[in-house]
């Protein structure tokens, strides 16, 4: 067997008839394999955060909720999906970035063929757990090519382009604002690439994807014996980014306790590992990003005011894609060409009517949603299904039917209300009160509140907005 890079695989599969062949495949390659139950998904997320595998095989039971969670927490992690044979699940899995789909019954030849394609793509990728070399963080030429395409194709993006050029060679902390998927990390990478620190590492950490206790060890590292399971010392992201740039995505989700420690590092350039007696000095430029209104978080008491002013030295606000529609055809062409090369497919241009439809769509997921759609089109090759999906989204954005009583504030009940009306109003008031009580209990940590209420984070945000749940009153 030719030499290949060994990988770490995490199998989140319950069926022995599937886990056995998967385990045999990776062991035959000499890869390391760890297994965890696929349900519930929270332990899988926690194990990924600790193990940092190169690849995850995730079993779905007919629902894509687990894959949605993995995609939200680890967007760049390759995930192979094992799921029942279903066009709907296959399409949804492609939409959520699955790199391959396996179905039962699983033939050994089919398994090897599909996994060989996946492992081949991982061959040139750096280990997710390896300490980077001085140049390991340099953005690829592909990222450099993204810059003029994404940041130079409209007047507003040209202004951002100019700002990036001005701040790149300074040491100032930069705060990048914008909705999810607008290209905040692209901006961060370009600041890094154009700076004098481009010879050093570029390290990224998503503050929303890792629980608070793990986030502290990821940021600052730990000494051997600092806690149960810490069998050897581990450097944190600040040490790995020494001499380079650290990109802290979703900074608004960081716990206040860690915010204080981060402020100390930004002010003094020093910190201590967990369990260490002395401080470590580092030279790191920090770039932060958020899709939240941090001023509101400060008013709520969930984000430190002194840290906000410390990271808000230079602000770059990236507008949503719906406000720069002239870029949509350029981006579509770029992503189609890119993924046709990645998946070795013959590119079939989109019909002009389909392109017009895409240019008229509001793109709530911004560039990330557009990129995923182009990826699906290259893989599936069916524009009809894509248009049907987006049409459903557009219908939901402008519903013809009035909202259901449980989702809108019920009007005051006058006259002789029916039992149904009384029930709707009572349920709405009880739900609103429960949400507000949990938010107060969690100090307005909405992710923690969503976890305790057993709803998705996005669903809770929507209910807070629709029900007008406020921090006071």
C-alpha positions as a Python dict, from the first residue, in 0.01 Angstrom:
ca = {
    (1, 'X'): (0, 0, 0),
    (2, 'X'): (148, 343, -93),
    (3, 'X'): (251, 574, 185),
    (4, 'X'): (-16, 807, 306),
    (5, 'X'): (-80, 1049, 585),
    (6, 'X'): (-230, 887, 893),
    (7, 'X'): (-547, 1049, 1019),
    (8, 'X'): (-758, 1051, 1335),
    (9, 'X'): (-1113, 931, 1271),
    (10, 'X'): (-1407, 960, 1510),
    (11, 'X'): (-1690, 712, 1446),
    (12, 'X'): (-2030, 822, 1578),
    (13, 'X'): (-2211, 511, 1455),
    (14, 'X'): (-2439, 276, 1651),
    (15, 'X'): (-2484, -18, 1410),
    (16, 'X'): (-2216, -287, 1458),
    (17, 'X'): (-2268, -394, 1097),
    (18, 'X'): (-2146, -49, 994),
    (19, 'X'): (-1895, 40, 1266),
    (20, 'X'): (-1711, -290, 1215),
    (21, 'X'): (-1626, -236, 845),
    (22, 'X'): (-1546, 131, 911),
    (23, 'X'): (-1310, 40, 1192),
    (24, 'X'): (-1145, -227, 977),
    (25, 'X'): (-1096, 19, 690),
    (26, 'X'): (-919, 281, 904),
    (27, 'X'): (-714, 24, 1095),
    (28, 'X'): (-594, -126, 766),
    (29, 'X'): (-465, 218, 672),
    (30, 'X'): (-288, 253, 1005),
    (31, 'X'): (-518, 537, 1115),
    (32, 'X'): (-627, 595, 1474),
    (33, 'X'): (-997, 537, 1544),
    (34, 'X'): (-1216, 638, 1835),
    (35, 'X'): (-1587, 564, 1875),
    (36, 'X'): (-1872, 747, 2046),
    (37, 'X'): (-2248, 702, 2044),
    (38, 'X'): (-2417, 921, 1780),
    (39, 'X'): (-2710, 1005, 2008),
    (40, 'X'): (-2740, 1246, 2175),
    (41, 'X'): (-2517, 1471, 1970),
    (42, 'X'): (-2379, 1682, 2258),
    (43, 'X'): (-2123, 1418, 2367),
    (44, 'X'): (-2013, 1392, 2003),
    (45, 'X'): (-1953, 1768, 1991),
    (46, 'X'): (-1762, 1755, 2319),
    (47, 'X'): (-1549, 1462, 2199),
    (48, 'X'): (-1467, 1644, 1874),
    (49, 'X'): (-1357, 1949, 2074),
    (50, 'X'): (-1120, 1736, 2282),
    (51, 'X'): (-997, 1482, 2024),
    (52, 'X'): (-975, 1723, 1728),
    (53, 'X'): (-1018, 1446, 1467),
    (54, 'X'): (-938, 1486, 1099),
    (55, 'X'): (-1263, 1315, 1000),
    (56, 'X'): (-1599, 1223, 1159),
    (57, 'X'): (-1836, 951, 1040),
    (58, 'X'): (-2180, 1045, 1174),
    (59, 'X'): (-2487, 821, 1170),
    (60, 'X'): (-2824, 989, 1113),
    (61, 'X'): (-3148, 824, 1224),
    (62, 'X'): (-3367, 991, 962),
    (63, 'X'): (-3328, 1340, 1110),
    (64, 'X'): (-3054, 1584, 1008),
    (65, 'X'): (-3053, 1763, 1346),
    (66, 'X'): (-2723, 1604, 1452),
    (67, 'X'): (-2556, 1707, 1126),
    (68, 'X'): (-2694, 2060, 1163),
    (69, 'X'): (-2534, 2081, 1508),
    (70, 'X'): (-2200, 1951, 1380),
    (71, 'X'): (-2207, 2192, 1087),
    (72, 'X'): (-2286, 2484, 1317),
    (73, 'X'): (-2006, 2398, 1560),
    (74, 'X'): (-1734, 2272, 1322),
    (75, 'X'): (-1791, 2416, 976),
    (76, 'X'): (-1453, 2309, 833),
    (77, 'X'): (-1447, 1957, 982),
    (78, 'X'): (-1497, 1686, 715),
    (79, 'X'): (-1804, 1478, 804),
    (80, 'X'): (-1904, 1155, 631),
    (81, 'X'): (-2273, 1082, 683),
    (82, 'X'): (-2420, 733, 725),
    (83, 'X'): (-2795, 760, 670),
    (84, 'X'): (-3096, 579, 523),
    (85, 'X'): (-3123, 595, 145),
    (86, 'X'): (-3330, 908, 83),
    (87, 'X'): (-3301, 1186, -178),
    (88, 'X'): (-3422, 1437, 81),
    (89, 'X'): (-3157, 1340, 337),
    (90, 'X'): (-2888, 1324, 67),
    (91, 'X'): (-2976, 1674, -49),
    (92, 'X'): (-2991, 1811, 305),
    (93, 'X'): (-2658, 1647, 390),
    (94, 'X'): (-2495, 1807, 87),
    (95, 'X'): (-2644, 2141, 191),
    (96, 'X'): (-2483, 2103, 533),
    (97, 'X'): (-2140, 2027, 390),
    (98, 'X'): (-2118, 1647, 422),
    (99, 'X'): (-1819, 1531, 217),
    (100, 'X'): (-1963, 1185, 147),
    (101, 'X'): (-2282, 987, 211),
    (102, 'X'): (-2292, 616, 300),
    (103, 'X'): (-2609, 407, 301),
    (104, 'X'): (-2705, 59, 422),
    (105, 'X'): (-2642, -214, 304),
    (106, 'X'): (-2277, -117, 282),
    (107, 'X'): (-2066, -314, 34),
    (108, 'X'): (-1693, -332, 109),
    (109, 'X'): (-1599, -210, -239),
    (110, 'X'): (-1837, 87, -220),
    (111, 'X'): (-1715, 171, 130),
    (112, 'X'): (-1350, 166, 26),
    (113, 'X'): (-1417, 364, -292),
    (114, 'X'): (-1604, 643, -115),
    (115, 'X'): (-1370, 666, 182),
    (116, 'X'): (-1064, 659, -43),
    (117, 'X'): (-1193, 975, -211),
    (118, 'X'): (-1235, 1141, 128),
    (119, 'X'): (-895, 1038, 267),
    (120, 'X'): (-728, 1146, -55),
    (121, 'X'): (-861, 1499, -2),
    (122, 'X'): (-720, 1492, 352),
    (123, 'X'): (-375, 1384, 233),
    (124, 'X'): (-239, 1736, 195),
    (125, 'X'): (-432, 1891, 483),
    (126, 'X'): (-243, 1982, 804),
    (127, 'X'): (-325, 1783, 1118),
    (128, 'X'): (-596, 1952, 1324),
    (129, 'X'): (-394, 1882, 1639),
    (130, 'X'): (-45, 1963, 1516),
    (131, 'X'): (134, 2277, 1623),
    (132, 'X'): (176, 2492, 1311),
    (133, 'X'): (510, 2591, 1173),
    (134, 'X'): (595, 2956, 1130),
    (135, 'X'): (437, 2953, 785),
    (136, 'X'): (167, 2696, 848),
    (137, 'X'): (-99, 2963, 888),
    (138, 'X'): (-30, 3143, 561),
    (139, 'X'): (-351, 3166, 359),
    (140, 'X'): (-343, 2978, 32),
    (141, 'X'): (-334, 3146, -306),
    (142, 'X'): (-700, 3053, -333),
    (143, 'X'): (-783, 3272, -32),
    (144, 'X'): (-578, 3554, -179),
    (145, 'X'): (-780, 3519, -499),
    (146, 'X'): (-1102, 3541, -294),
    (147, 'X'): (-1008, 3892, -188),
    (148, 'X'): (-1069, 4083, -514),
    (149, 'X'): (-1374, 3873, -594),
    (150, 'X'): (-1547, 3926, -259),
    (151, 'X'): (-1411, 4262, -149),
    (152, 'X'): (-1375, 4460, -471),
    (153, 'X'): (-1696, 4406, -665),
    (154, 'X'): (-1917, 4681, -520),
    (155, 'X'): (-1862, 5035, -385),
    (156, 'X'): (-1927, 4930, -23),
    (157, 'X'): (-1685, 4639, -45),
    (158, 'X'): (-1423, 4864, -203),
    (159, 'X'): (-1443, 5085, 106),
    (160, 'X'): (-1376, 4777, 322),
    (161, 'X'): (-1091, 4689, 88),
    (162, 'X'): (-935, 5030, 150),
    (163, 'X'): (-982, 5001, 528),
    (164, 'X'): (-813, 4660, 531),
    (165, 'X'): (-517, 4799, 339),
    (166, 'X'): (-483, 5083, 591),
    (167, 'X'): (-501, 4874, 909),
    (168, 'X'): (-316, 4561, 793),
    (169, 'X'): (33, 4680, 887),
    (170, 'X'): (-66, 4823, 1223),
    (171, 'X'): (-80, 4630, 1551),
    (172, 'X'): (-432, 4756, 1628),
    (173, 'X'): (-698, 4508, 1738),
    (174, 'X'): (-974, 4484, 1477),
    (175, 'X'): (-1343, 4403, 1534),
    (176, 'X'): (-1522, 4268, 1226),
    (177, 'X'): (-1902, 4291, 1240),
    (178, 'X'): (-2166, 4140, 1018),
    (179, 'X'): (-2431, 3875, 986),
    (180, 'X'): (-2335, 3508, 976),
    (181, 'X'): (-2184, 3408, 644),
    (182, 'X'): (-2097, 3753, 506),
    (183, 'X'): (-1724, 3682, 479),
    (184, 'X'): (-1587, 3806, 812),
    (185, 'X'): (-1313, 3543, 819),
    (186, 'X'): (-1207, 3632, 465),
    (187, 'X'): (-1157, 3990, 589),
    (188, 'X'): (-956, 3862, 887),
    (189, 'X'): (-736, 3646, 666),
    (190, 'X'): (-669, 3934, 432),
    (191, 'X'): (-568, 4165, 718),
    (192, 'X'): (-325, 3892, 820),
    (193, 'X'): (-200, 3826, 465),
    (194, 'X'): (-128, 4193, 399),
    (195, 'X'): (42, 4250, 734),
    (196, 'X'): (405, 4218, 840),
    (197, 'X'): (294, 3917, 1045),
    (198, 'X'): (210, 3711, 737),
    (199, 'X'): (531, 3509, 794),
    (200, 'X'): (389, 3392, 1128),
    (201, 'X'): (95, 3162, 1207),
    (202, 'X'): (-271, 3240, 1155),
    (203, 'X'): (-480, 3068, 1424),
    (204, 'X'): (-859, 3064, 1434),
    (205, 'X'): (-1087, 2982, 1727),
    (206, 'X'): (-1467, 2986, 1724),
    (207, 'X'): (-1574, 3095, 2072),
    (208, 'X'): (-1933, 2974, 2018),
    (209, 'X'): (-1836, 2621, 1916),
    (210, 'X'): (-1657, 2519, 2237),
    (211, 'X'): (-1804, 2502, 2591),
    (212, 'X'): (-1664, 2754, 2840),
    (213, 'X'): (-1440, 2516, 3037),
    (214, 'X'): (-1287, 2374, 2720),
    (215, 'X'): (-1257, 2720, 2565),
    (216, 'X'): (-1028, 2835, 2845),
    (217, 'X'): (-789, 2544, 2790),
    (218, 'X'): (-805, 2596, 2412),
    (219, 'X'): (-714, 2963, 2447),
    (220, 'X'): (-451, 2944, 2717),
    (221, 'X'): (-340, 2581, 2731),
    (222, 'X'): (-276, 2375, 3041),
    (223, 'X'): (-4, 2200, 3239),
    (224, 'X'): (14, 1828, 3304),
    (225, 'X'): (-212, 1739, 3596),
    (226, 'X'): (-412, 2064, 3578),
    (227, 'X'): (-733, 1860, 3567),
    (228, 'X'): (-849, 1502, 3524),
    (229, 'X'): (-732, 1377, 3185),
    (230, 'X'): (-452, 1632, 3146),
    (231, 'X'): (-177, 1372, 3112),
    (232, 'X'): (60, 1608, 2934),
    (233, 'X'): (104, 1982, 2890),
    (234, 'X'): (-63, 2148, 2596),
    (235, 'X'): (-5, 2497, 2452),
    (236, 'X'): (-309, 2714, 2390),
    (237, 'X'): (-402, 2915, 2083),
    (238, 'X'): (-225, 3226, 2212),
    (239, 'X'): (106, 3041, 2231),
    (240, 'X'): (53, 2880, 1891),
    (241, 'X'): (-20, 3225, 1742),
    (242, 'X'): (294, 3387, 1891),
    (243, 'X'): (444, 3615, 1627),
    (244, 'X'): (130, 3593, 1416),
    (245, 'X'): (-244, 3653, 1430),
    (246, 'X'): (-522, 3502, 1640),
    (247, 'X'): (-875, 3524, 1497),
    (248, 'X'): (-1147, 3495, 1763),
    (249, 'X'): (-1476, 3430, 1586),
    (250, 'X'): (-1811, 3486, 1766),
    (251, 'X'): (-1638, 3682, 2045),
    (252, 'X'): (-1978, 3784, 2185),
    (253, 'X'): (-2041, 3426, 2302),
    (254, 'X'): (-1740, 3419, 2537),
    (255, 'X'): (-1823, 3383, 2906),
    (256, 'X'): (-1757, 3690, 3127),
    (257, 'X'): (-1503, 3496, 3334),
    (258, 'X'): (-1291, 3433, 3024),
    (259, 'X'): (-1347, 3787, 2900),
    (260, 'X'): (-1152, 3915, 3202),
    (261, 'X'): (-859, 3686, 3125),
    (262, 'X'): (-867, 3785, 2757),
    (263, 'X'): (-862, 4154, 2853),
    (264, 'X'): (-552, 4089, 3065),
    (265, 'X'): (-372, 3928, 2769),
    (266, 'X'): (-465, 4212, 2533),
    (267, 'X'): (-340, 4472, 2780),
    (268, 'X'): (-23, 4304, 2906),
    (269, 'X'): (62, 4038, 2647),
    (270, 'X'): (86, 3781, 2926),
    (271, 'X'): (-126, 3495, 3058),
    (272, 'X'): (-92, 3173, 3254),
    (273, 'X'): (-174, 2821, 3145),
    (274, 'X'): (-427, 2629, 3353),
    (275, 'X'): (-236, 2480, 3644),
    (276, 'X'): (78, 2689, 3582),
    (277, 'X'): (256, 2896, 3843),
    (278, 'X'): (413, 3151, 3610),
    (279, 'X'): (301, 3370, 3318),
    (280, 'X'): (376, 3327, 2950),
    (281, 'X'): (456, 3633, 2734),
    (282, 'X'): (335, 3636, 2373),
    (283, 'X'): (334, 3874, 2078),
    (284, 'X'): (-2, 3820, 1910),
    (285, 'X'): (-227, 4041, 1702),
    (286, 'X'): (-592, 3969, 1780),
    (287, 'X'): (-876, 4005, 1531),
    (288, 'X'): (-1230, 3951, 1661),
    (289, 'X'): (-1558, 3893, 1479),
    (290, 'X'): (-1921, 3895, 1588),
    (291, 'X'): (-2268, 3877, 1439),
    (292, 'X'): (-2416, 4034, 1752),
    (293, 'X'): (-2471, 4392, 1864),
    (294, 'X'): (-2207, 4404, 2136),
    (295, 'X'): (-2336, 4734, 2272),
    (296, 'X'): (-2659, 4553, 2357),
    (297, 'X'): (-2464, 4269, 2519),
    (298, 'X'): (-2278, 4527, 2727),
    (299, 'X'): (-2609, 4685, 2837),
    (300, 'X'): (-2738, 4338, 2932),
    (301, 'X'): (-2429, 4277, 3143),
    (302, 'X'): (-2316, 3971, 2944),
    (303, 'X'): (-2016, 4140, 2780),
    (304, 'X'): (-1756, 4346, 2963),
    (305, 'X'): (-1757, 4712, 2869),
    (306, 'X'): (-1379, 4749, 2912),
    (307, 'X'): (-1317, 4452, 2682),
    (308, 'X'): (-1558, 4596, 2424),
    (309, 'X'): (-1363, 4922, 2409),
    (310, 'X'): (-1035, 4727, 2399),
    (311, 'X'): (-1129, 4520, 2093),
    (312, 'X'): (-1324, 4797, 1919),
    (313, 'X'): (-1016, 4997, 1816),
    (314, 'X'): (-1084, 4948, 1445),
    (315, 'X'): (-1427, 4834, 1326),
    (316, 'X'): (-1502, 4679, 988),
    (317, 'X'): (-1873, 4622, 917),
    (318, 'X'): (-1936, 4376, 634),
    (319, 'X'): (-2282, 4427, 477),
    (320, 'X'): (-2515, 4133, 403),
    (321, 'X'): (-2528, 3992, 52),
    (322, 'X'): (-2881, 4126, -8),
    (323, 'X'): (-2735, 4478, 9),
    (324, 'X'): (-2473, 4404, -259),
    (325, 'X'): (-2665, 4201, -515),
    (326, 'X'): (-2436, 4307, -798),
    (327, 'X'): (-2179, 4064, -656),
    (328, 'X'): (-2406, 3758, -674),
    (329, 'X'): (-2332, 3658, -1040),
    (330, 'X'): (-1958, 3704, -980),
    (331, 'X'): (-1964, 3489, -668),
    (332, 'X'): (-2179, 3220, -831),
    (333, 'X'): (-1936, 3188, -1121),
    (334, 'X'): (-1640, 3173, -883),
    (335, 'X'): (-1792, 2905, -656),
    (336, 'X'): (-1915, 2691, -944),
    (337, 'X'): (-1570, 2691, -1103),
    (338, 'X'): (-1402, 2622, -769),
    (339, 'X'): (-1616, 2322, -672),
    (340, 'X'): (-1616, 2179, -1021),
    (341, 'X'): (-1237, 2152, -975),
    (342, 'X'): (-1264, 2017, -620),
    (343, 'X'): (-1517, 1744, -708),
    (344, 'X'): (-1379, 1686, -1058),
    (345, 'X'): (-1714, 1746, -1225),
    (346, 'X'): (-1799, 1895, -1562),
    (347, 'X'): (-1943, 2238, -1497),
    (348, 'X'): (-2291, 2293, -1640),
    (349, 'X'): (-2369, 2668, -1646),
    (350, 'X'): (-2690, 2780, -1480),
    (351, 'X'): (-2985, 2875, -1696),
    (352, 'X'): (-3025, 3258, -1718),
    (353, 'X'): (-3372, 3234, -1560),
    (354, 'X'): (-3230, 3040, -1266),
    (355, 'X'): (-2950, 3296, -1233),
    (356, 'X'): (-3206, 3578, -1229),
    (357, 'X'): (-3397, 3393, -957),
    (358, 'X'): (-3081, 3357, -748),
    (359, 'X'): (-2999, 3726, -788),
    (360, 'X'): (-3348, 3814, -663),
    (361, 'X'): (-3325, 3586, -357),
    (362, 'X'): (-3256, 3755, -19),
    (363, 'X'): (-2978, 3512, 93),
    (364, 'X'): (-3034, 3514, 470),
    (365, 'X'): (-2725, 3291, 504),
    (366, 'X'): (-2524, 3534, 289),
    (367, 'X'): (-2209, 3417, 109),
    (368, 'X'): (-2194, 3092, 306),
    (369, 'X'): (-2545, 2997, 191),
    (370, 'X'): (-2458, 3091, -167),
    (371, 'X'): (-2137, 2886, -153),
    (372, 'X'): (-2319, 2580, -18),
    (373, 'X'): (-2585, 2611, -286),
    (374, 'X'): (-2321, 2621, -560),
    (375, 'X'): (-2152, 2319, -402),
    (376, 'X'): (-2482, 2127, -404),
    (377, 'X'): (-2548, 2221, -765),
    (378, 'X'): (-2206, 2092, -870),
    (379, 'X'): (-2266, 1765, -679),
    (380, 'X'): (-2635, 1707, -753),
    (381, 'X'): (-2657, 1885, -1089),
    (382, 'X'): (-3028, 1961, -1054),
    (383, 'X'): (-3119, 2332, -1050),
    (384, 'X'): (-3492, 2248, -1019),
    (385, 'X'): (-3456, 2112, -667),
    (386, 'X'): (-3244, 2410, -564),
    (387, 'X'): (-3497, 2659, -698),
    (388, 'X'): (-3778, 2467, -525),
    (389, 'X'): (-3594, 2487, -191),
    (390, 'X'): (-3523, 2860, -222),
    (391, 'X'): (-3881, 2923, -333),
    (392, 'X'): (-4002, 2765, -10),
    (393, 'X'): (-3768, 2993, 185),
    (394, 'X'): (-3900, 3297, -1),
    (395, 'X'): (-4256, 3191, 76),
    (396, 'X'): (-4168, 3167, 444),
    (397, 'X'): (-4012, 3513, 433),
    (398, 'X'): (-4339, 3659, 298),
    (399, 'X'): (-4612, 3431, 430),
    (400, 'X'): (-4956, 3465, 283),
    (401, 'X'): (-5125, 3306, 583),
    (402, 'X'): (-5132, 3500, 910),
    (403, 'X'): (-4886, 3379, 1175),
    (404, 'X'): (-5003, 3112, 1416),
    (405, 'X'): (-5123, 3234, 1758),
    (406, 'X'): (-4836, 3057, 1938),
    (407, 'X'): (-4579, 3264, 1745),
    (408, 'X'): (-4738, 3608, 1765),
    (409, 'X'): (-4856, 3813, 2056),
    (410, 'X'): (-5223, 3719, 2110),
    (411, 'X'): (-5462, 4009, 2111),
    (412, 'X'): (-5651, 4086, 2428),
    (413, 'X'): (-5948, 3858, 2462),
    (414, 'X'): (-6271, 4055, 2457),
    (415, 'X'): (-6632, 3951, 2466),
    (416, 'X'): (-6686, 3576, 2499),
    (417, 'X'): (-6360, 3408, 2402),
    (418, 'X'): (-6352, 3048, 2294),
    (419, 'X'): (-6157, 2787, 2490),
    (420, 'X'): (-5915, 2770, 2196),
    (421, 'X'): (-5846, 3145, 2217),
    (422, 'X'): (-5797, 3124, 2593),
    (423, 'X'): (-5561, 2830, 2550),
    (424, 'X'): (-5355, 3008, 2282),
    (425, 'X'): (-5314, 3317, 2495),
    (426, 'X'): (-5230, 3123, 2810),
    (427, 'X'): (-4973, 2912, 2625),
    (428, 'X'): (-4813, 3219, 2466),
    (429, 'X'): (-4785, 3402, 2798),
    (430, 'X'): (-4651, 3094, 2976),
    (431, 'X'): (-4388, 3034, 2706),
    (432, 'X'): (-4278, 3398, 2710),
    (433, 'X'): (-4251, 3395, 3090),
    (434, 'X'): (-4051, 3068, 3084),
    (435, 'X'): (-3807, 3208, 2829),
    (436, 'X'): (-3757, 3530, 3021),
    (437, 'X'): (-3709, 3342, 3350),
    (438, 'X'): (-3446, 3114, 3195),
    (439, 'X'): (-3263, 3409, 3037),
    (440, 'X'): (-3248, 3585, 3371),
    (441, 'X'): (-3127, 3263, 3538),
    (442, 'X'): (-2849, 3221, 3278),
    (443, 'X'): (-2761, 3593, 3287),
    (444, 'X'): (-2882, 3625, 2929),
    (445, 'X'): (-2650, 3356, 2797),
    (446, 'X'): (-2883, 3261, 2515),
    (447, 'X'): (-2694, 2949, 2410),
    (448, 'X'): (-2710, 2812, 2763),
    (449, 'X'): (-3079, 2908, 2786),
    (450, 'X'): (-3150, 2727, 2458),
    (451, 'X'): (-2972, 2416, 2587),
    (452, 'X'): (-3171, 2413, 2910),
    (453, 'X'): (-3500, 2480, 2733),
    (454, 'X'): (-3415, 2201, 2485),
    (455, 'X'): (-3468, 2414, 2174),
    (456, 'X'): (-3226, 2514, 1902),
    (457, 'X'): (-3031, 2836, 1947),
    (458, 'X'): (-3184, 2979, 1630),
    (459, 'X'): (-3537, 2896, 1745),
    (460, 'X'): (-3480, 3069, 2078),
    (461, 'X'): (-3345, 3383, 1910),
    (462, 'X'): (-3652, 3393, 1689),
    (463, 'X'): (-3887, 3358, 1987),
    (464, 'X'): (-3701, 3632, 2177),
    (465, 'X'): (-3747, 3861, 1878),
    (466, 'X'): (-4109, 3772, 1800),
    (467, 'X'): (-4222, 3771, 2163),
    (468, 'X'): (-4023, 4087, 2235),
    (469, 'X'): (-3857, 3938, 2539),
    (470, 'X'): (-3642, 4215, 2685),
    (471, 'X'): (-3380, 4220, 2956),
    (472, 'X'): (-3581, 4461, 3164),
    (473, 'X'): (-3947, 4509, 3238),
}
